[in-house]
Amino acid sequence: MMRTVGTRRRLRSLVQACTLGAALMLTGVTRAETTVPIDLQVELLRKVVRFERGFASRAGARVGVLLVVLPDSAASERAASQIAKALERSPEIAGKPIKLTVHRYASPSALKRSIAQESASIVYLTPGPDGELAAIASALEGVQVVTISTDGDQVDRGIVLGFELVSAHPKIDLNITQARKQGLDFDSDLLRLAKVVK
């Protein structure tokens, strides 16, 4: 199957971002660390969502990003602040302006309602809701939204997208089973680059 010029360009851009990220990581990250810095996560997210075939048309005029924060969690608040700042520095995704909304997590059903109310295309989870991930994944079946976590390990537990450091190199983690349950369709070029979880 021939790749379109646009797909080749997006793929080259994604590979360049990962390569640049790897170069930056090698100078400032120890091998023991596994979390990709927030700035790089946001940059990779901007590129990866372009590989979800229906993303641009579903997003409409503005890309709704729902930032999920756990009440009374300093780690969650800190990550949310970093994500918001990274998004503000370049407030576009897929060539469209971002509408950022903070959601104080209470339950999977409340999260699902907030996604609908805010017309969110992306749900960015901050650290903390480990015990809720299966329930969140179940609640979002049939909801066409890209869920991403600051912790790549959560992709194994029902989050669609995450990033991790492997030998100081950023890697894309993609839960293809959950993506399909949420009605998402990622380009096969991304599947070849990502660590695919089934």
ABEGO torsion letter per residue (X at the ends): XBBBAAAAAAAAAAAAAAAAAAAAAAAABBAABABBBAAAAAAAAAAAAAABAAAAAAAEABBBBBBBBBBGBAAAAAAAAAAAAAAAABABBGGBBBBBBBBBBABAAAAAAAAAAAGBABBBBBBGAAAAAAAAAAAABGBBBBBBBABAAAAAAGBABBBBBBGGBBBBBBBAAAAAAAGBBBBAAAAAABBBBX
